[in-house]
Amino acid sequence: MTIEAVLFDYSGTLFRLEDAQFWGEELHTADGRVLDMHEQAEIMRRMTAPVEQAMRFDERGQHAWDNRDLDPELHRYILLEVLRQSGVPTEDQAERLYQRLIDPLAWTPYPDTVAVLNSLAAQGIPTAVVSNIPFDIRPAFTALGLDAALGAFALSFEVGAIKPDPRIFRAALDKLGVEPGAALMVGDSAEADGGAAALGCRFALVEALPTAERADALLDVLRQYGLAE
């Protein structure tokens, strides 16, 4: 069946929160030691991994972790706990880092994000962003002039469902007026984004590499499905 719509994940697919933008300052542990690049990368992974849980929590914390993308308050609570357990020594530092995480304008688009979304729009192929996220990411797209290129957003905290729950993909497809068998889902998590396959969507996996290391993975997906030259 011909592809009539393309759904995209946000974090690690269309945009990425880069290390330099996230940290923005030299960070010391409680004993005065500077966090090295490997420690910083691990903290970033813990905060942005689509499904992996890297640490243990008490009952309250586990509930917050499991539901973090449905409720901004739960998200803030548990991500600050992740930072605390990861060695960020003060509440002020953790709060500053958290505010960067939830600022959509702090995220960097992949090099081919704009070209891919504009190309699909020019072909008359509607697109949607389907994301497990507890804050509004629309400003990231507005800043790039992509408002007209996107047909819909299905964000977990608005829909009330988290990938791989089929309901979040169905919400996007209903907004676009497209049946699952005619849609392609593109994302960086086979477990979360690949959940679209349960509805009958096709699925393409991309790696959540730093933006400087992934120039045209999205364009490659379009080429694979005959949507770009």
MARNUBA-135416 format. One line per 5 residues: number of its first residue (from 1); for each residue x, y, z of N, C-alpha, C, O. Coordinates in steps of 0.2 Angstrom, whole numbers. Layout:
NUM = X Y Z X Y Z X Y Z X Y Z | ... .
END
This chain:
1 = 4 -6 0 0 0 0 4 6 0 10 6 3 | 2 11 -4 6 18 -4 6 21 3 1 21 6 | 12 24 4 12 28 10 8 35 9 10 39 5 | 3 36 14 -1 42 13 0 47 19 -2 53 19 | 4 45 24 6 49 30 12 47 33 13 41 33 .
6 = 16 51 36 22 49 40 21 52 47 20 58 48 | 22 48 52 22 50 59 29 50 61 33 45 59 | 31 55 65 38 55 68 38 56 75 34 59 78 | 43 52 78 45 54 85 48 60 85 51 63 80 | 49 63 91 52 70 92 60 69 95 64 70 91 .
11 = 61 66 101 67 66 104 71 60 101 69 55 101 | 77 62 98 81 57 95 80 55 88 83 51 85 | 74 58 85 72 57 79 72 64 74 76 64 70 | 68 68 76 68 75 73 72 80 76 76 84 73 | 73 80 83 77 84 87 81 80 92 79 75 94 .
16 = 86 84 95 90 80 100 92 86 105 94 91 103 | 92 84 111 95 89 116 103 88 117 105 82 119 | 107 92 114 114 91 114 117 92 120 115 97 124 | 123 89 122 126 90 128 128 97 130 126 99 135 | 131 100 125 133 107 127 128 112 128 128 116 133 .
21 = 122 111 125 116 115 127 113 113 133 110 118 137 | 113 107 135 110 105 141 114 107 147 112 110 152 | 121 106 147 125 107 153 126 115 153 124 118 159 | 129 118 148 130 125 148 134 128 154 135 134 154 | 137 124 158 141 126 164 145 120 166 143 115 165 .
26 = 151 122 169 155 117 173 151 115 179 149 119 183 | 150 108 180 146 106 185 151 101 190 154 97 188 | 151 103 196 155 99 201 150 95 205 144 96 207 | 153 89 208 150 85 212 150 88 219 154 93 220 | 147 85 224 147 87 231 154 88 234 155 92 238 .
31 = 159 83 231 166 84 234 170 88 230 176 88 231 | 167 92 225 171 97 222 174 95 215 177 99 212 | 173 88 213 176 86 207 171 88 201 165 88 202 | 174 90 196 171 91 190 168 85 186 172 80 185 | 162 85 184 159 79 181 162 79 174 163 84 170 .
36 = 165 73 172 168 72 166 163 71 160 157 70 162 | 165 71 154 161 70 148 157 64 148 151 63 146 | 160 58 151 157 52 151 151 52 156 146 49 155 | 152 55 162 147 56 167 141 60 164 136 59 166 | 143 65 161 138 70 158 134 66 153 128 66 153 .
41 = 137 62 149 133 58 144 129 53 147 123 52 144 | 131 50 152 127 45 156 121 48 159 115 46 158 | 121 54 162 116 58 164 111 60 159 105 59 160 | 113 62 153 109 64 148 105 57 145 99 58 144 | 109 52 145 105 46 143 100 44 148 94 42 146 .
46 = 101 44 154 96 43 159 90 47 159 84 45 160 | 91 53 157 85 58 156 81 58 150 75 59 150 | 84 55 145 81 56 138 80 49 135 77 49 129 | 82 43 138 81 37 135 74 36 134 70 37 139 | 71 33 129 64 32 128 61 28 133 55 29 135 .
51 = 64 22 134 60 17 139 65 15 145 62 13 150 | 71 15 144 75 12 149 75 16 156 76 22 156 | 75 12 161 75 14 168 82 13 171 84 7 171 | 86 18 172 93 16 174 94 16 182 100 14 184 | 89 17 186 90 17 193 84 15 196 78 15 193 .
56 = 84 14 203 79 11 207 76 17 211 79 22 212 | 69 17 212 65 22 215 61 19 221 60 13 220 | 59 23 225 54 20 230 47 20 227 47 22 221 | 42 18 230 35 17 227 33 24 224 30 24 219 | 34 29 228 32 36 225 36 37 218 33 40 213 .
61 = 42 36 219 46 38 213 45 33 207 45 35 201 | 43 27 208 42 22 203 35 24 199 35 24 193 | 30 26 203 24 29 200 25 35 196 23 35 191 | 30 39 199 31 45 195 35 44 188 34 46 183 | 40 39 189 43 37 183 39 34 178 39 36 172 .
66 = 35 29 180 30 26 175 25 31 172 23 29 166 | 24 36 175 19 41 172 21 48 171 17 52 170 | 28 48 170 31 55 169 29 58 163 29 65 163 | 27 55 158 26 58 152 18 60 151 16 62 146 | 15 58 156 7 60 156 6 66 161 1 69 160 .
71 = 11 68 165 9 73 170 16 77 171 21 75 173 | 15 84 169 21 88 170 24 88 177 30 88 178 | 20 88 182 22 88 189 26 81 191 31 82 194 | 23 76 189 27 69 190 33 69 186 38 67 189 | 34 72 180 40 72 176 45 77 180 51 74 180 .
76 = 43 82 182 48 87 186 51 83 192 57 83 193 | 46 80 196 48 77 202 53 71 201 58 71 204 | 52 67 196 56 61 195 63 63 191 68 60 192 | 62 68 187 68 70 183 73 73 188 79 72 187 | 71 77 193 75 80 198 78 75 202 84 75 204 .
81 = 74 69 203 77 64 207 82 60 203 87 58 206 | 81 59 197 87 56 193 93 61 193 98 58 194 | 92 67 193 98 71 193 102 71 200 108 71 200 | 97 70 205 100 70 212 104 63 213 110 63 215 | 101 58 210 104 51 211 110 51 207 115 47 208 .
86 = 111 55 201 116 55 197 122 59 199 127 59 195 | 122 63 205 127 66 207 127 74 206 132 77 208 | 121 77 204 121 84 203 120 86 211 115 84 214 | 124 90 213 124 91 221 119 96 224 117 95 230 | 116 101 220 112 105 223 105 106 219 105 104 213 .
91 = 100 108 223 93 108 220 93 114 215 90 113 210 | 97 119 216 97 125 211 100 122 204 98 124 199 | 106 119 205 109 116 199 104 111 195 103 112 189 | 101 107 199 96 102 196 91 106 192 89 104 187 | 88 111 196 82 114 193 84 118 186 80 118 182 .
96 = 90 121 186 92 124 180 93 119 174 91 121 169 | 96 113 176 96 108 171 90 106 168 88 105 162 | 85 105 173 78 103 171 75 108 167 71 106 162 | 75 114 168 72 119 164 75 119 157 71 121 152 | 81 117 156 84 117 149 81 111 146 79 111 140 .
101 = 80 106 149 77 100 146 70 101 144 69 98 138 | 66 105 147 59 106 145 58 112 141 53 114 139 | 64 115 139 63 121 134 64 119 127 69 117 125 | 58 119 123 59 116 117 64 120 112 66 117 107 | 65 126 114 70 130 110 77 128 111 82 131 108 .
106 = 78 124 116 85 122 118 87 116 114 93 114 114 | 82 113 111 83 107 107 86 108 100 84 113 97 | 90 104 97 93 105 91 90 100 86 90 94 87 | 88 103 80 85 99 75 90 95 71 96 97 70 | 89 89 69 94 85 65 94 89 58 90 92 56 .
111 = 100 88 55 101 92 49 96 92 43 95 96 39 | 93 86 43 88 85 38 81 85 40 76 84 36 | 80 88 46 73 88 49 69 93 44 63 91 42 | 71 99 43 67 104 40 66 102 32 60 102 30 | 71 99 29 70 97 22 65 91 22 61 91 17 .
116 = 65 87 26 61 81 26 54 83 27 49 81 23 | 52 87 32 45 89 33 43 94 28 37 93 26 | 47 98 25 45 102 19 44 98 13 39 100 9 | 48 93 12 47 89 6 41 85 6 37 85 1 | 39 82 12 33 78 12 27 83 11 22 81 8 .
121 = 27 89 14 22 94 14 21 96 6 15 96 4 | 26 97 3 26 98 -4 23 93 -9 20 94 -14 | 24 87 -6 21 81 -10 14 80 -8 10 75 -11 | 11 84 -3 4 83 -1 4 77 4 -2 74 5 | 9 75 7 9 69 12 9 72 19 14 75 21 .
126 = 3 71 22 3 74 29 7 71 34 9 65 33 | 10 74 39 14 72 44 12 74 51 8 78 52 | 14 70 56 12 71 63 18 69 67 22 65 65 | 18 73 73 23 71 78 20 67 84 15 70 86 | 23 61 85 20 57 91 25 56 96 30 53 95 .
131 = 24 59 102 30 60 107 27 58 114 22 61 116 | 31 54 117 30 53 124 34 59 128 40 59 128 | 30 64 130 33 70 132 28 74 136 22 74 135 | 30 78 142 25 81 146 25 89 145 22 92 149 | 28 91 140 28 98 139 27 100 131 28 95 127 .
136 = 25 106 130 23 107 123 29 109 118 33 113 120 | 30 105 113 36 105 109 34 109 103 39 110 98 | 28 112 102 27 115 96 31 121 94 33 123 89 | 33 125 100 38 131 98 44 129 95 47 133 91 | 47 123 96 53 121 92 52 121 84 56 122 81 .
141 = 46 119 82 44 118 75 42 125 73 44 127 67 | 39 129 77 37 136 75 43 140 73 44 144 69 | 48 139 78 55 143 77 58 141 70 62 145 68 | 57 136 67 60 134 61 55 135 55 57 133 49 | 49 138 56 45 140 51 41 133 48 39 133 42 .
146 = 40 128 53 37 122 51 30 121 52 27 116 51 | 27 126 55 20 126 57 15 123 51 11 118 52 | 16 126 45 12 123 39 14 116 37 10 113 34 | 20 114 38 22 108 36 19 102 40 19 96 38 | 17 103 46 15 98 51 7 98 51 4 103 52 .
151 = 4 92 51 -3 91 51 -6 90 58 -12 92 59 | -2 87 62 -5 86 69 1 84 74 7 83 72 | -1 85 80 4 83 86 0 78 90 -6 80 92 | 3 73 92 0 68 97 5 67 103 9 63 102 | 4 71 108 9 72 113 6 68 119 0 69 121 .
156 = 9 64 123 7 59 128 3 63 133 -2 61 135 | 5 69 135 2 72 141 -5 75 139 -9 77 143 | -6 76 132 -12 79 130 -17 73 128 -23 73 129 | -14 68 125 -18 62 123 -20 58 129 -25 55 129 | -16 57 134 -17 53 139 -15 45 138 -17 41 141 .
161 = -10 44 134 -7 38 132 0 38 130 2 44 128 | 4 33 132 11 33 131 13 28 126 10 22 127 | 17 29 121 20 24 117 23 19 121 27 20 126 | 22 12 119 19 10 113 11 9 113 9 5 109 | 8 12 118 0 11 118 -2 13 111 -1 19 109 .
166 = -6 9 108 -9 11 101 -13 17 101 -14 20 96 | -16 19 107 -20 25 107 -17 31 105 -20 35 102 | -10 32 106 -7 38 104 -6 38 97 -6 44 94 | -4 33 94 -4 33 87 -10 34 83 -11 37 78 | -15 30 86 -22 31 83 -24 39 84 -28 41 79 .
171 = -23 42 89 -24 49 89 -21 53 84 -25 57 81 | -15 52 82 -12 55 77 -15 54 70 -16 58 66 | -16 47 69 -19 45 62 -26 48 62 -28 50 56 | -30 48 67 -37 51 67 -37 58 65 -41 61 61 | -32 62 68 -31 69 66 -29 70 59 -32 75 56 .
176 = -26 65 56 -23 66 49 -29 63 44 -29 64 38 | -33 59 47 -38 55 43 -35 50 38 -37 49 32 | -30 46 41 -27 41 37 -27 34 41 -27 34 47 | -28 29 37 -29 22 40 -21 20 42 -17 22 38 | -21 16 47 -14 14 49 -10 10 44 -4 11 43 .
181 = -13 6 39 -10 3 34 -7 7 29 -2 5 25 | -9 14 29 -6 18 24 -1 23 27 1 28 24 | 1 22 33 5 26 37 12 23 39 13 17 39 | 17 27 39 24 25 41 26 29 48 25 35 48 | 28 25 53 31 28 59 38 28 59 41 23 58 .
186 = 41 34 60 49 34 60 51 36 68 48 41 70 | 55 32 71 57 34 77 64 30 79 66 26 75 | 66 32 85 73 29 87 72 24 92 77 21 95 | 66 21 94 65 16 99 60 11 96 55 12 94 | 63 5 95 59 -1 92 54 -3 97 48 -5 95 .
191 = 55 -2 103 50 -4 108 44 1 109 39 0 109 | 46 8 109 41 13 110 38 15 103 32 14 102 | 42 17 98 39 19 92 37 14 88 32 14 84 | 40 8 89 38 2 85 31 -1 87 28 -5 83 | 28 2 92 22 0 94 16 2 89 11 -1 89 .
196 = 18 6 84 13 8 79 12 2 74 7 2 71 | 16 -3 74 15 -9 70 9 -13 72 6 -16 68 | 8 -12 79 2 -16 81 -5 -14 78 -9 -17 78 | -5 -7 76 -10 -5 72 -10 -7 65 -15 -6 61 | -4 -9 62 -4 -10 55 1 -5 51 2 -5 45 .
201 = 4 0 55 8 5 52 15 2 50 17 -3 53 | 18 4 45 25 2 44 29 6 49 28 12 51 | 35 4 50 40 7 55 47 7 53 49 2 50 | 50 13 53 57 14 51 61 16 57 59 21 61 | 67 13 59 71 15 65 77 19 63 80 18 58 .
206 = 78 24 66 84 29 66 88 29 72 85 27 78 | 94 30 72 98 30 78 98 37 81 98 42 77 | 98 38 87 98 44 91 105 47 92 107 48 98 | 109 47 87 115 50 87 116 57 88 111 61 87 | 121 60 90 122 67 90 121 70 83 122 67 78 .
211 = 118 76 83 116 79 77 121 80 72 120 79 66 | 127 81 74 133 82 70 135 75 66 139 75 61 | 133 69 69 135 63 67 129 59 63 130 54 60 | 124 63 62 118 60 58 115 65 53 110 69 55 | 118 65 47 116 71 43 110 69 39 106 74 37 .
216 = 108 63 37 103 62 32 99 55 33 96 52 29 | 99 53 40 95 47 41 88 47 39 85 43 37 | 85 53 41 78 54 39 77 54 31 72 51 29 | 81 57 28 81 57 21 81 50 18 78 48 13 | 86 46 21 87 39 19 80 35 20 79 31 16 .
221 = 77 37 25 70 33 26 65 35 21 62 31 18 | 65 41 19 60 43 13 62 40 7 58 38 3 | 69 40 6 71 36 -1 69 29 0 67 26 -6 | 70 26 5 68 19 6 61 17 4 59 12 1 | 57 22 6 50 21 4 47 25 -2 41 26 -3 .
226 = 52 27 -6 50 30 -12 47 37 -11 43 39 -16 | 49 40 -6 46 47 -5 51 53 -6 50 58 -5 | 57 51 -8 62 56 -10 67 52 -15 68 46 -15 | 70 57 -19 75 54 -24 82 52 -21 86 50 -24 .
END
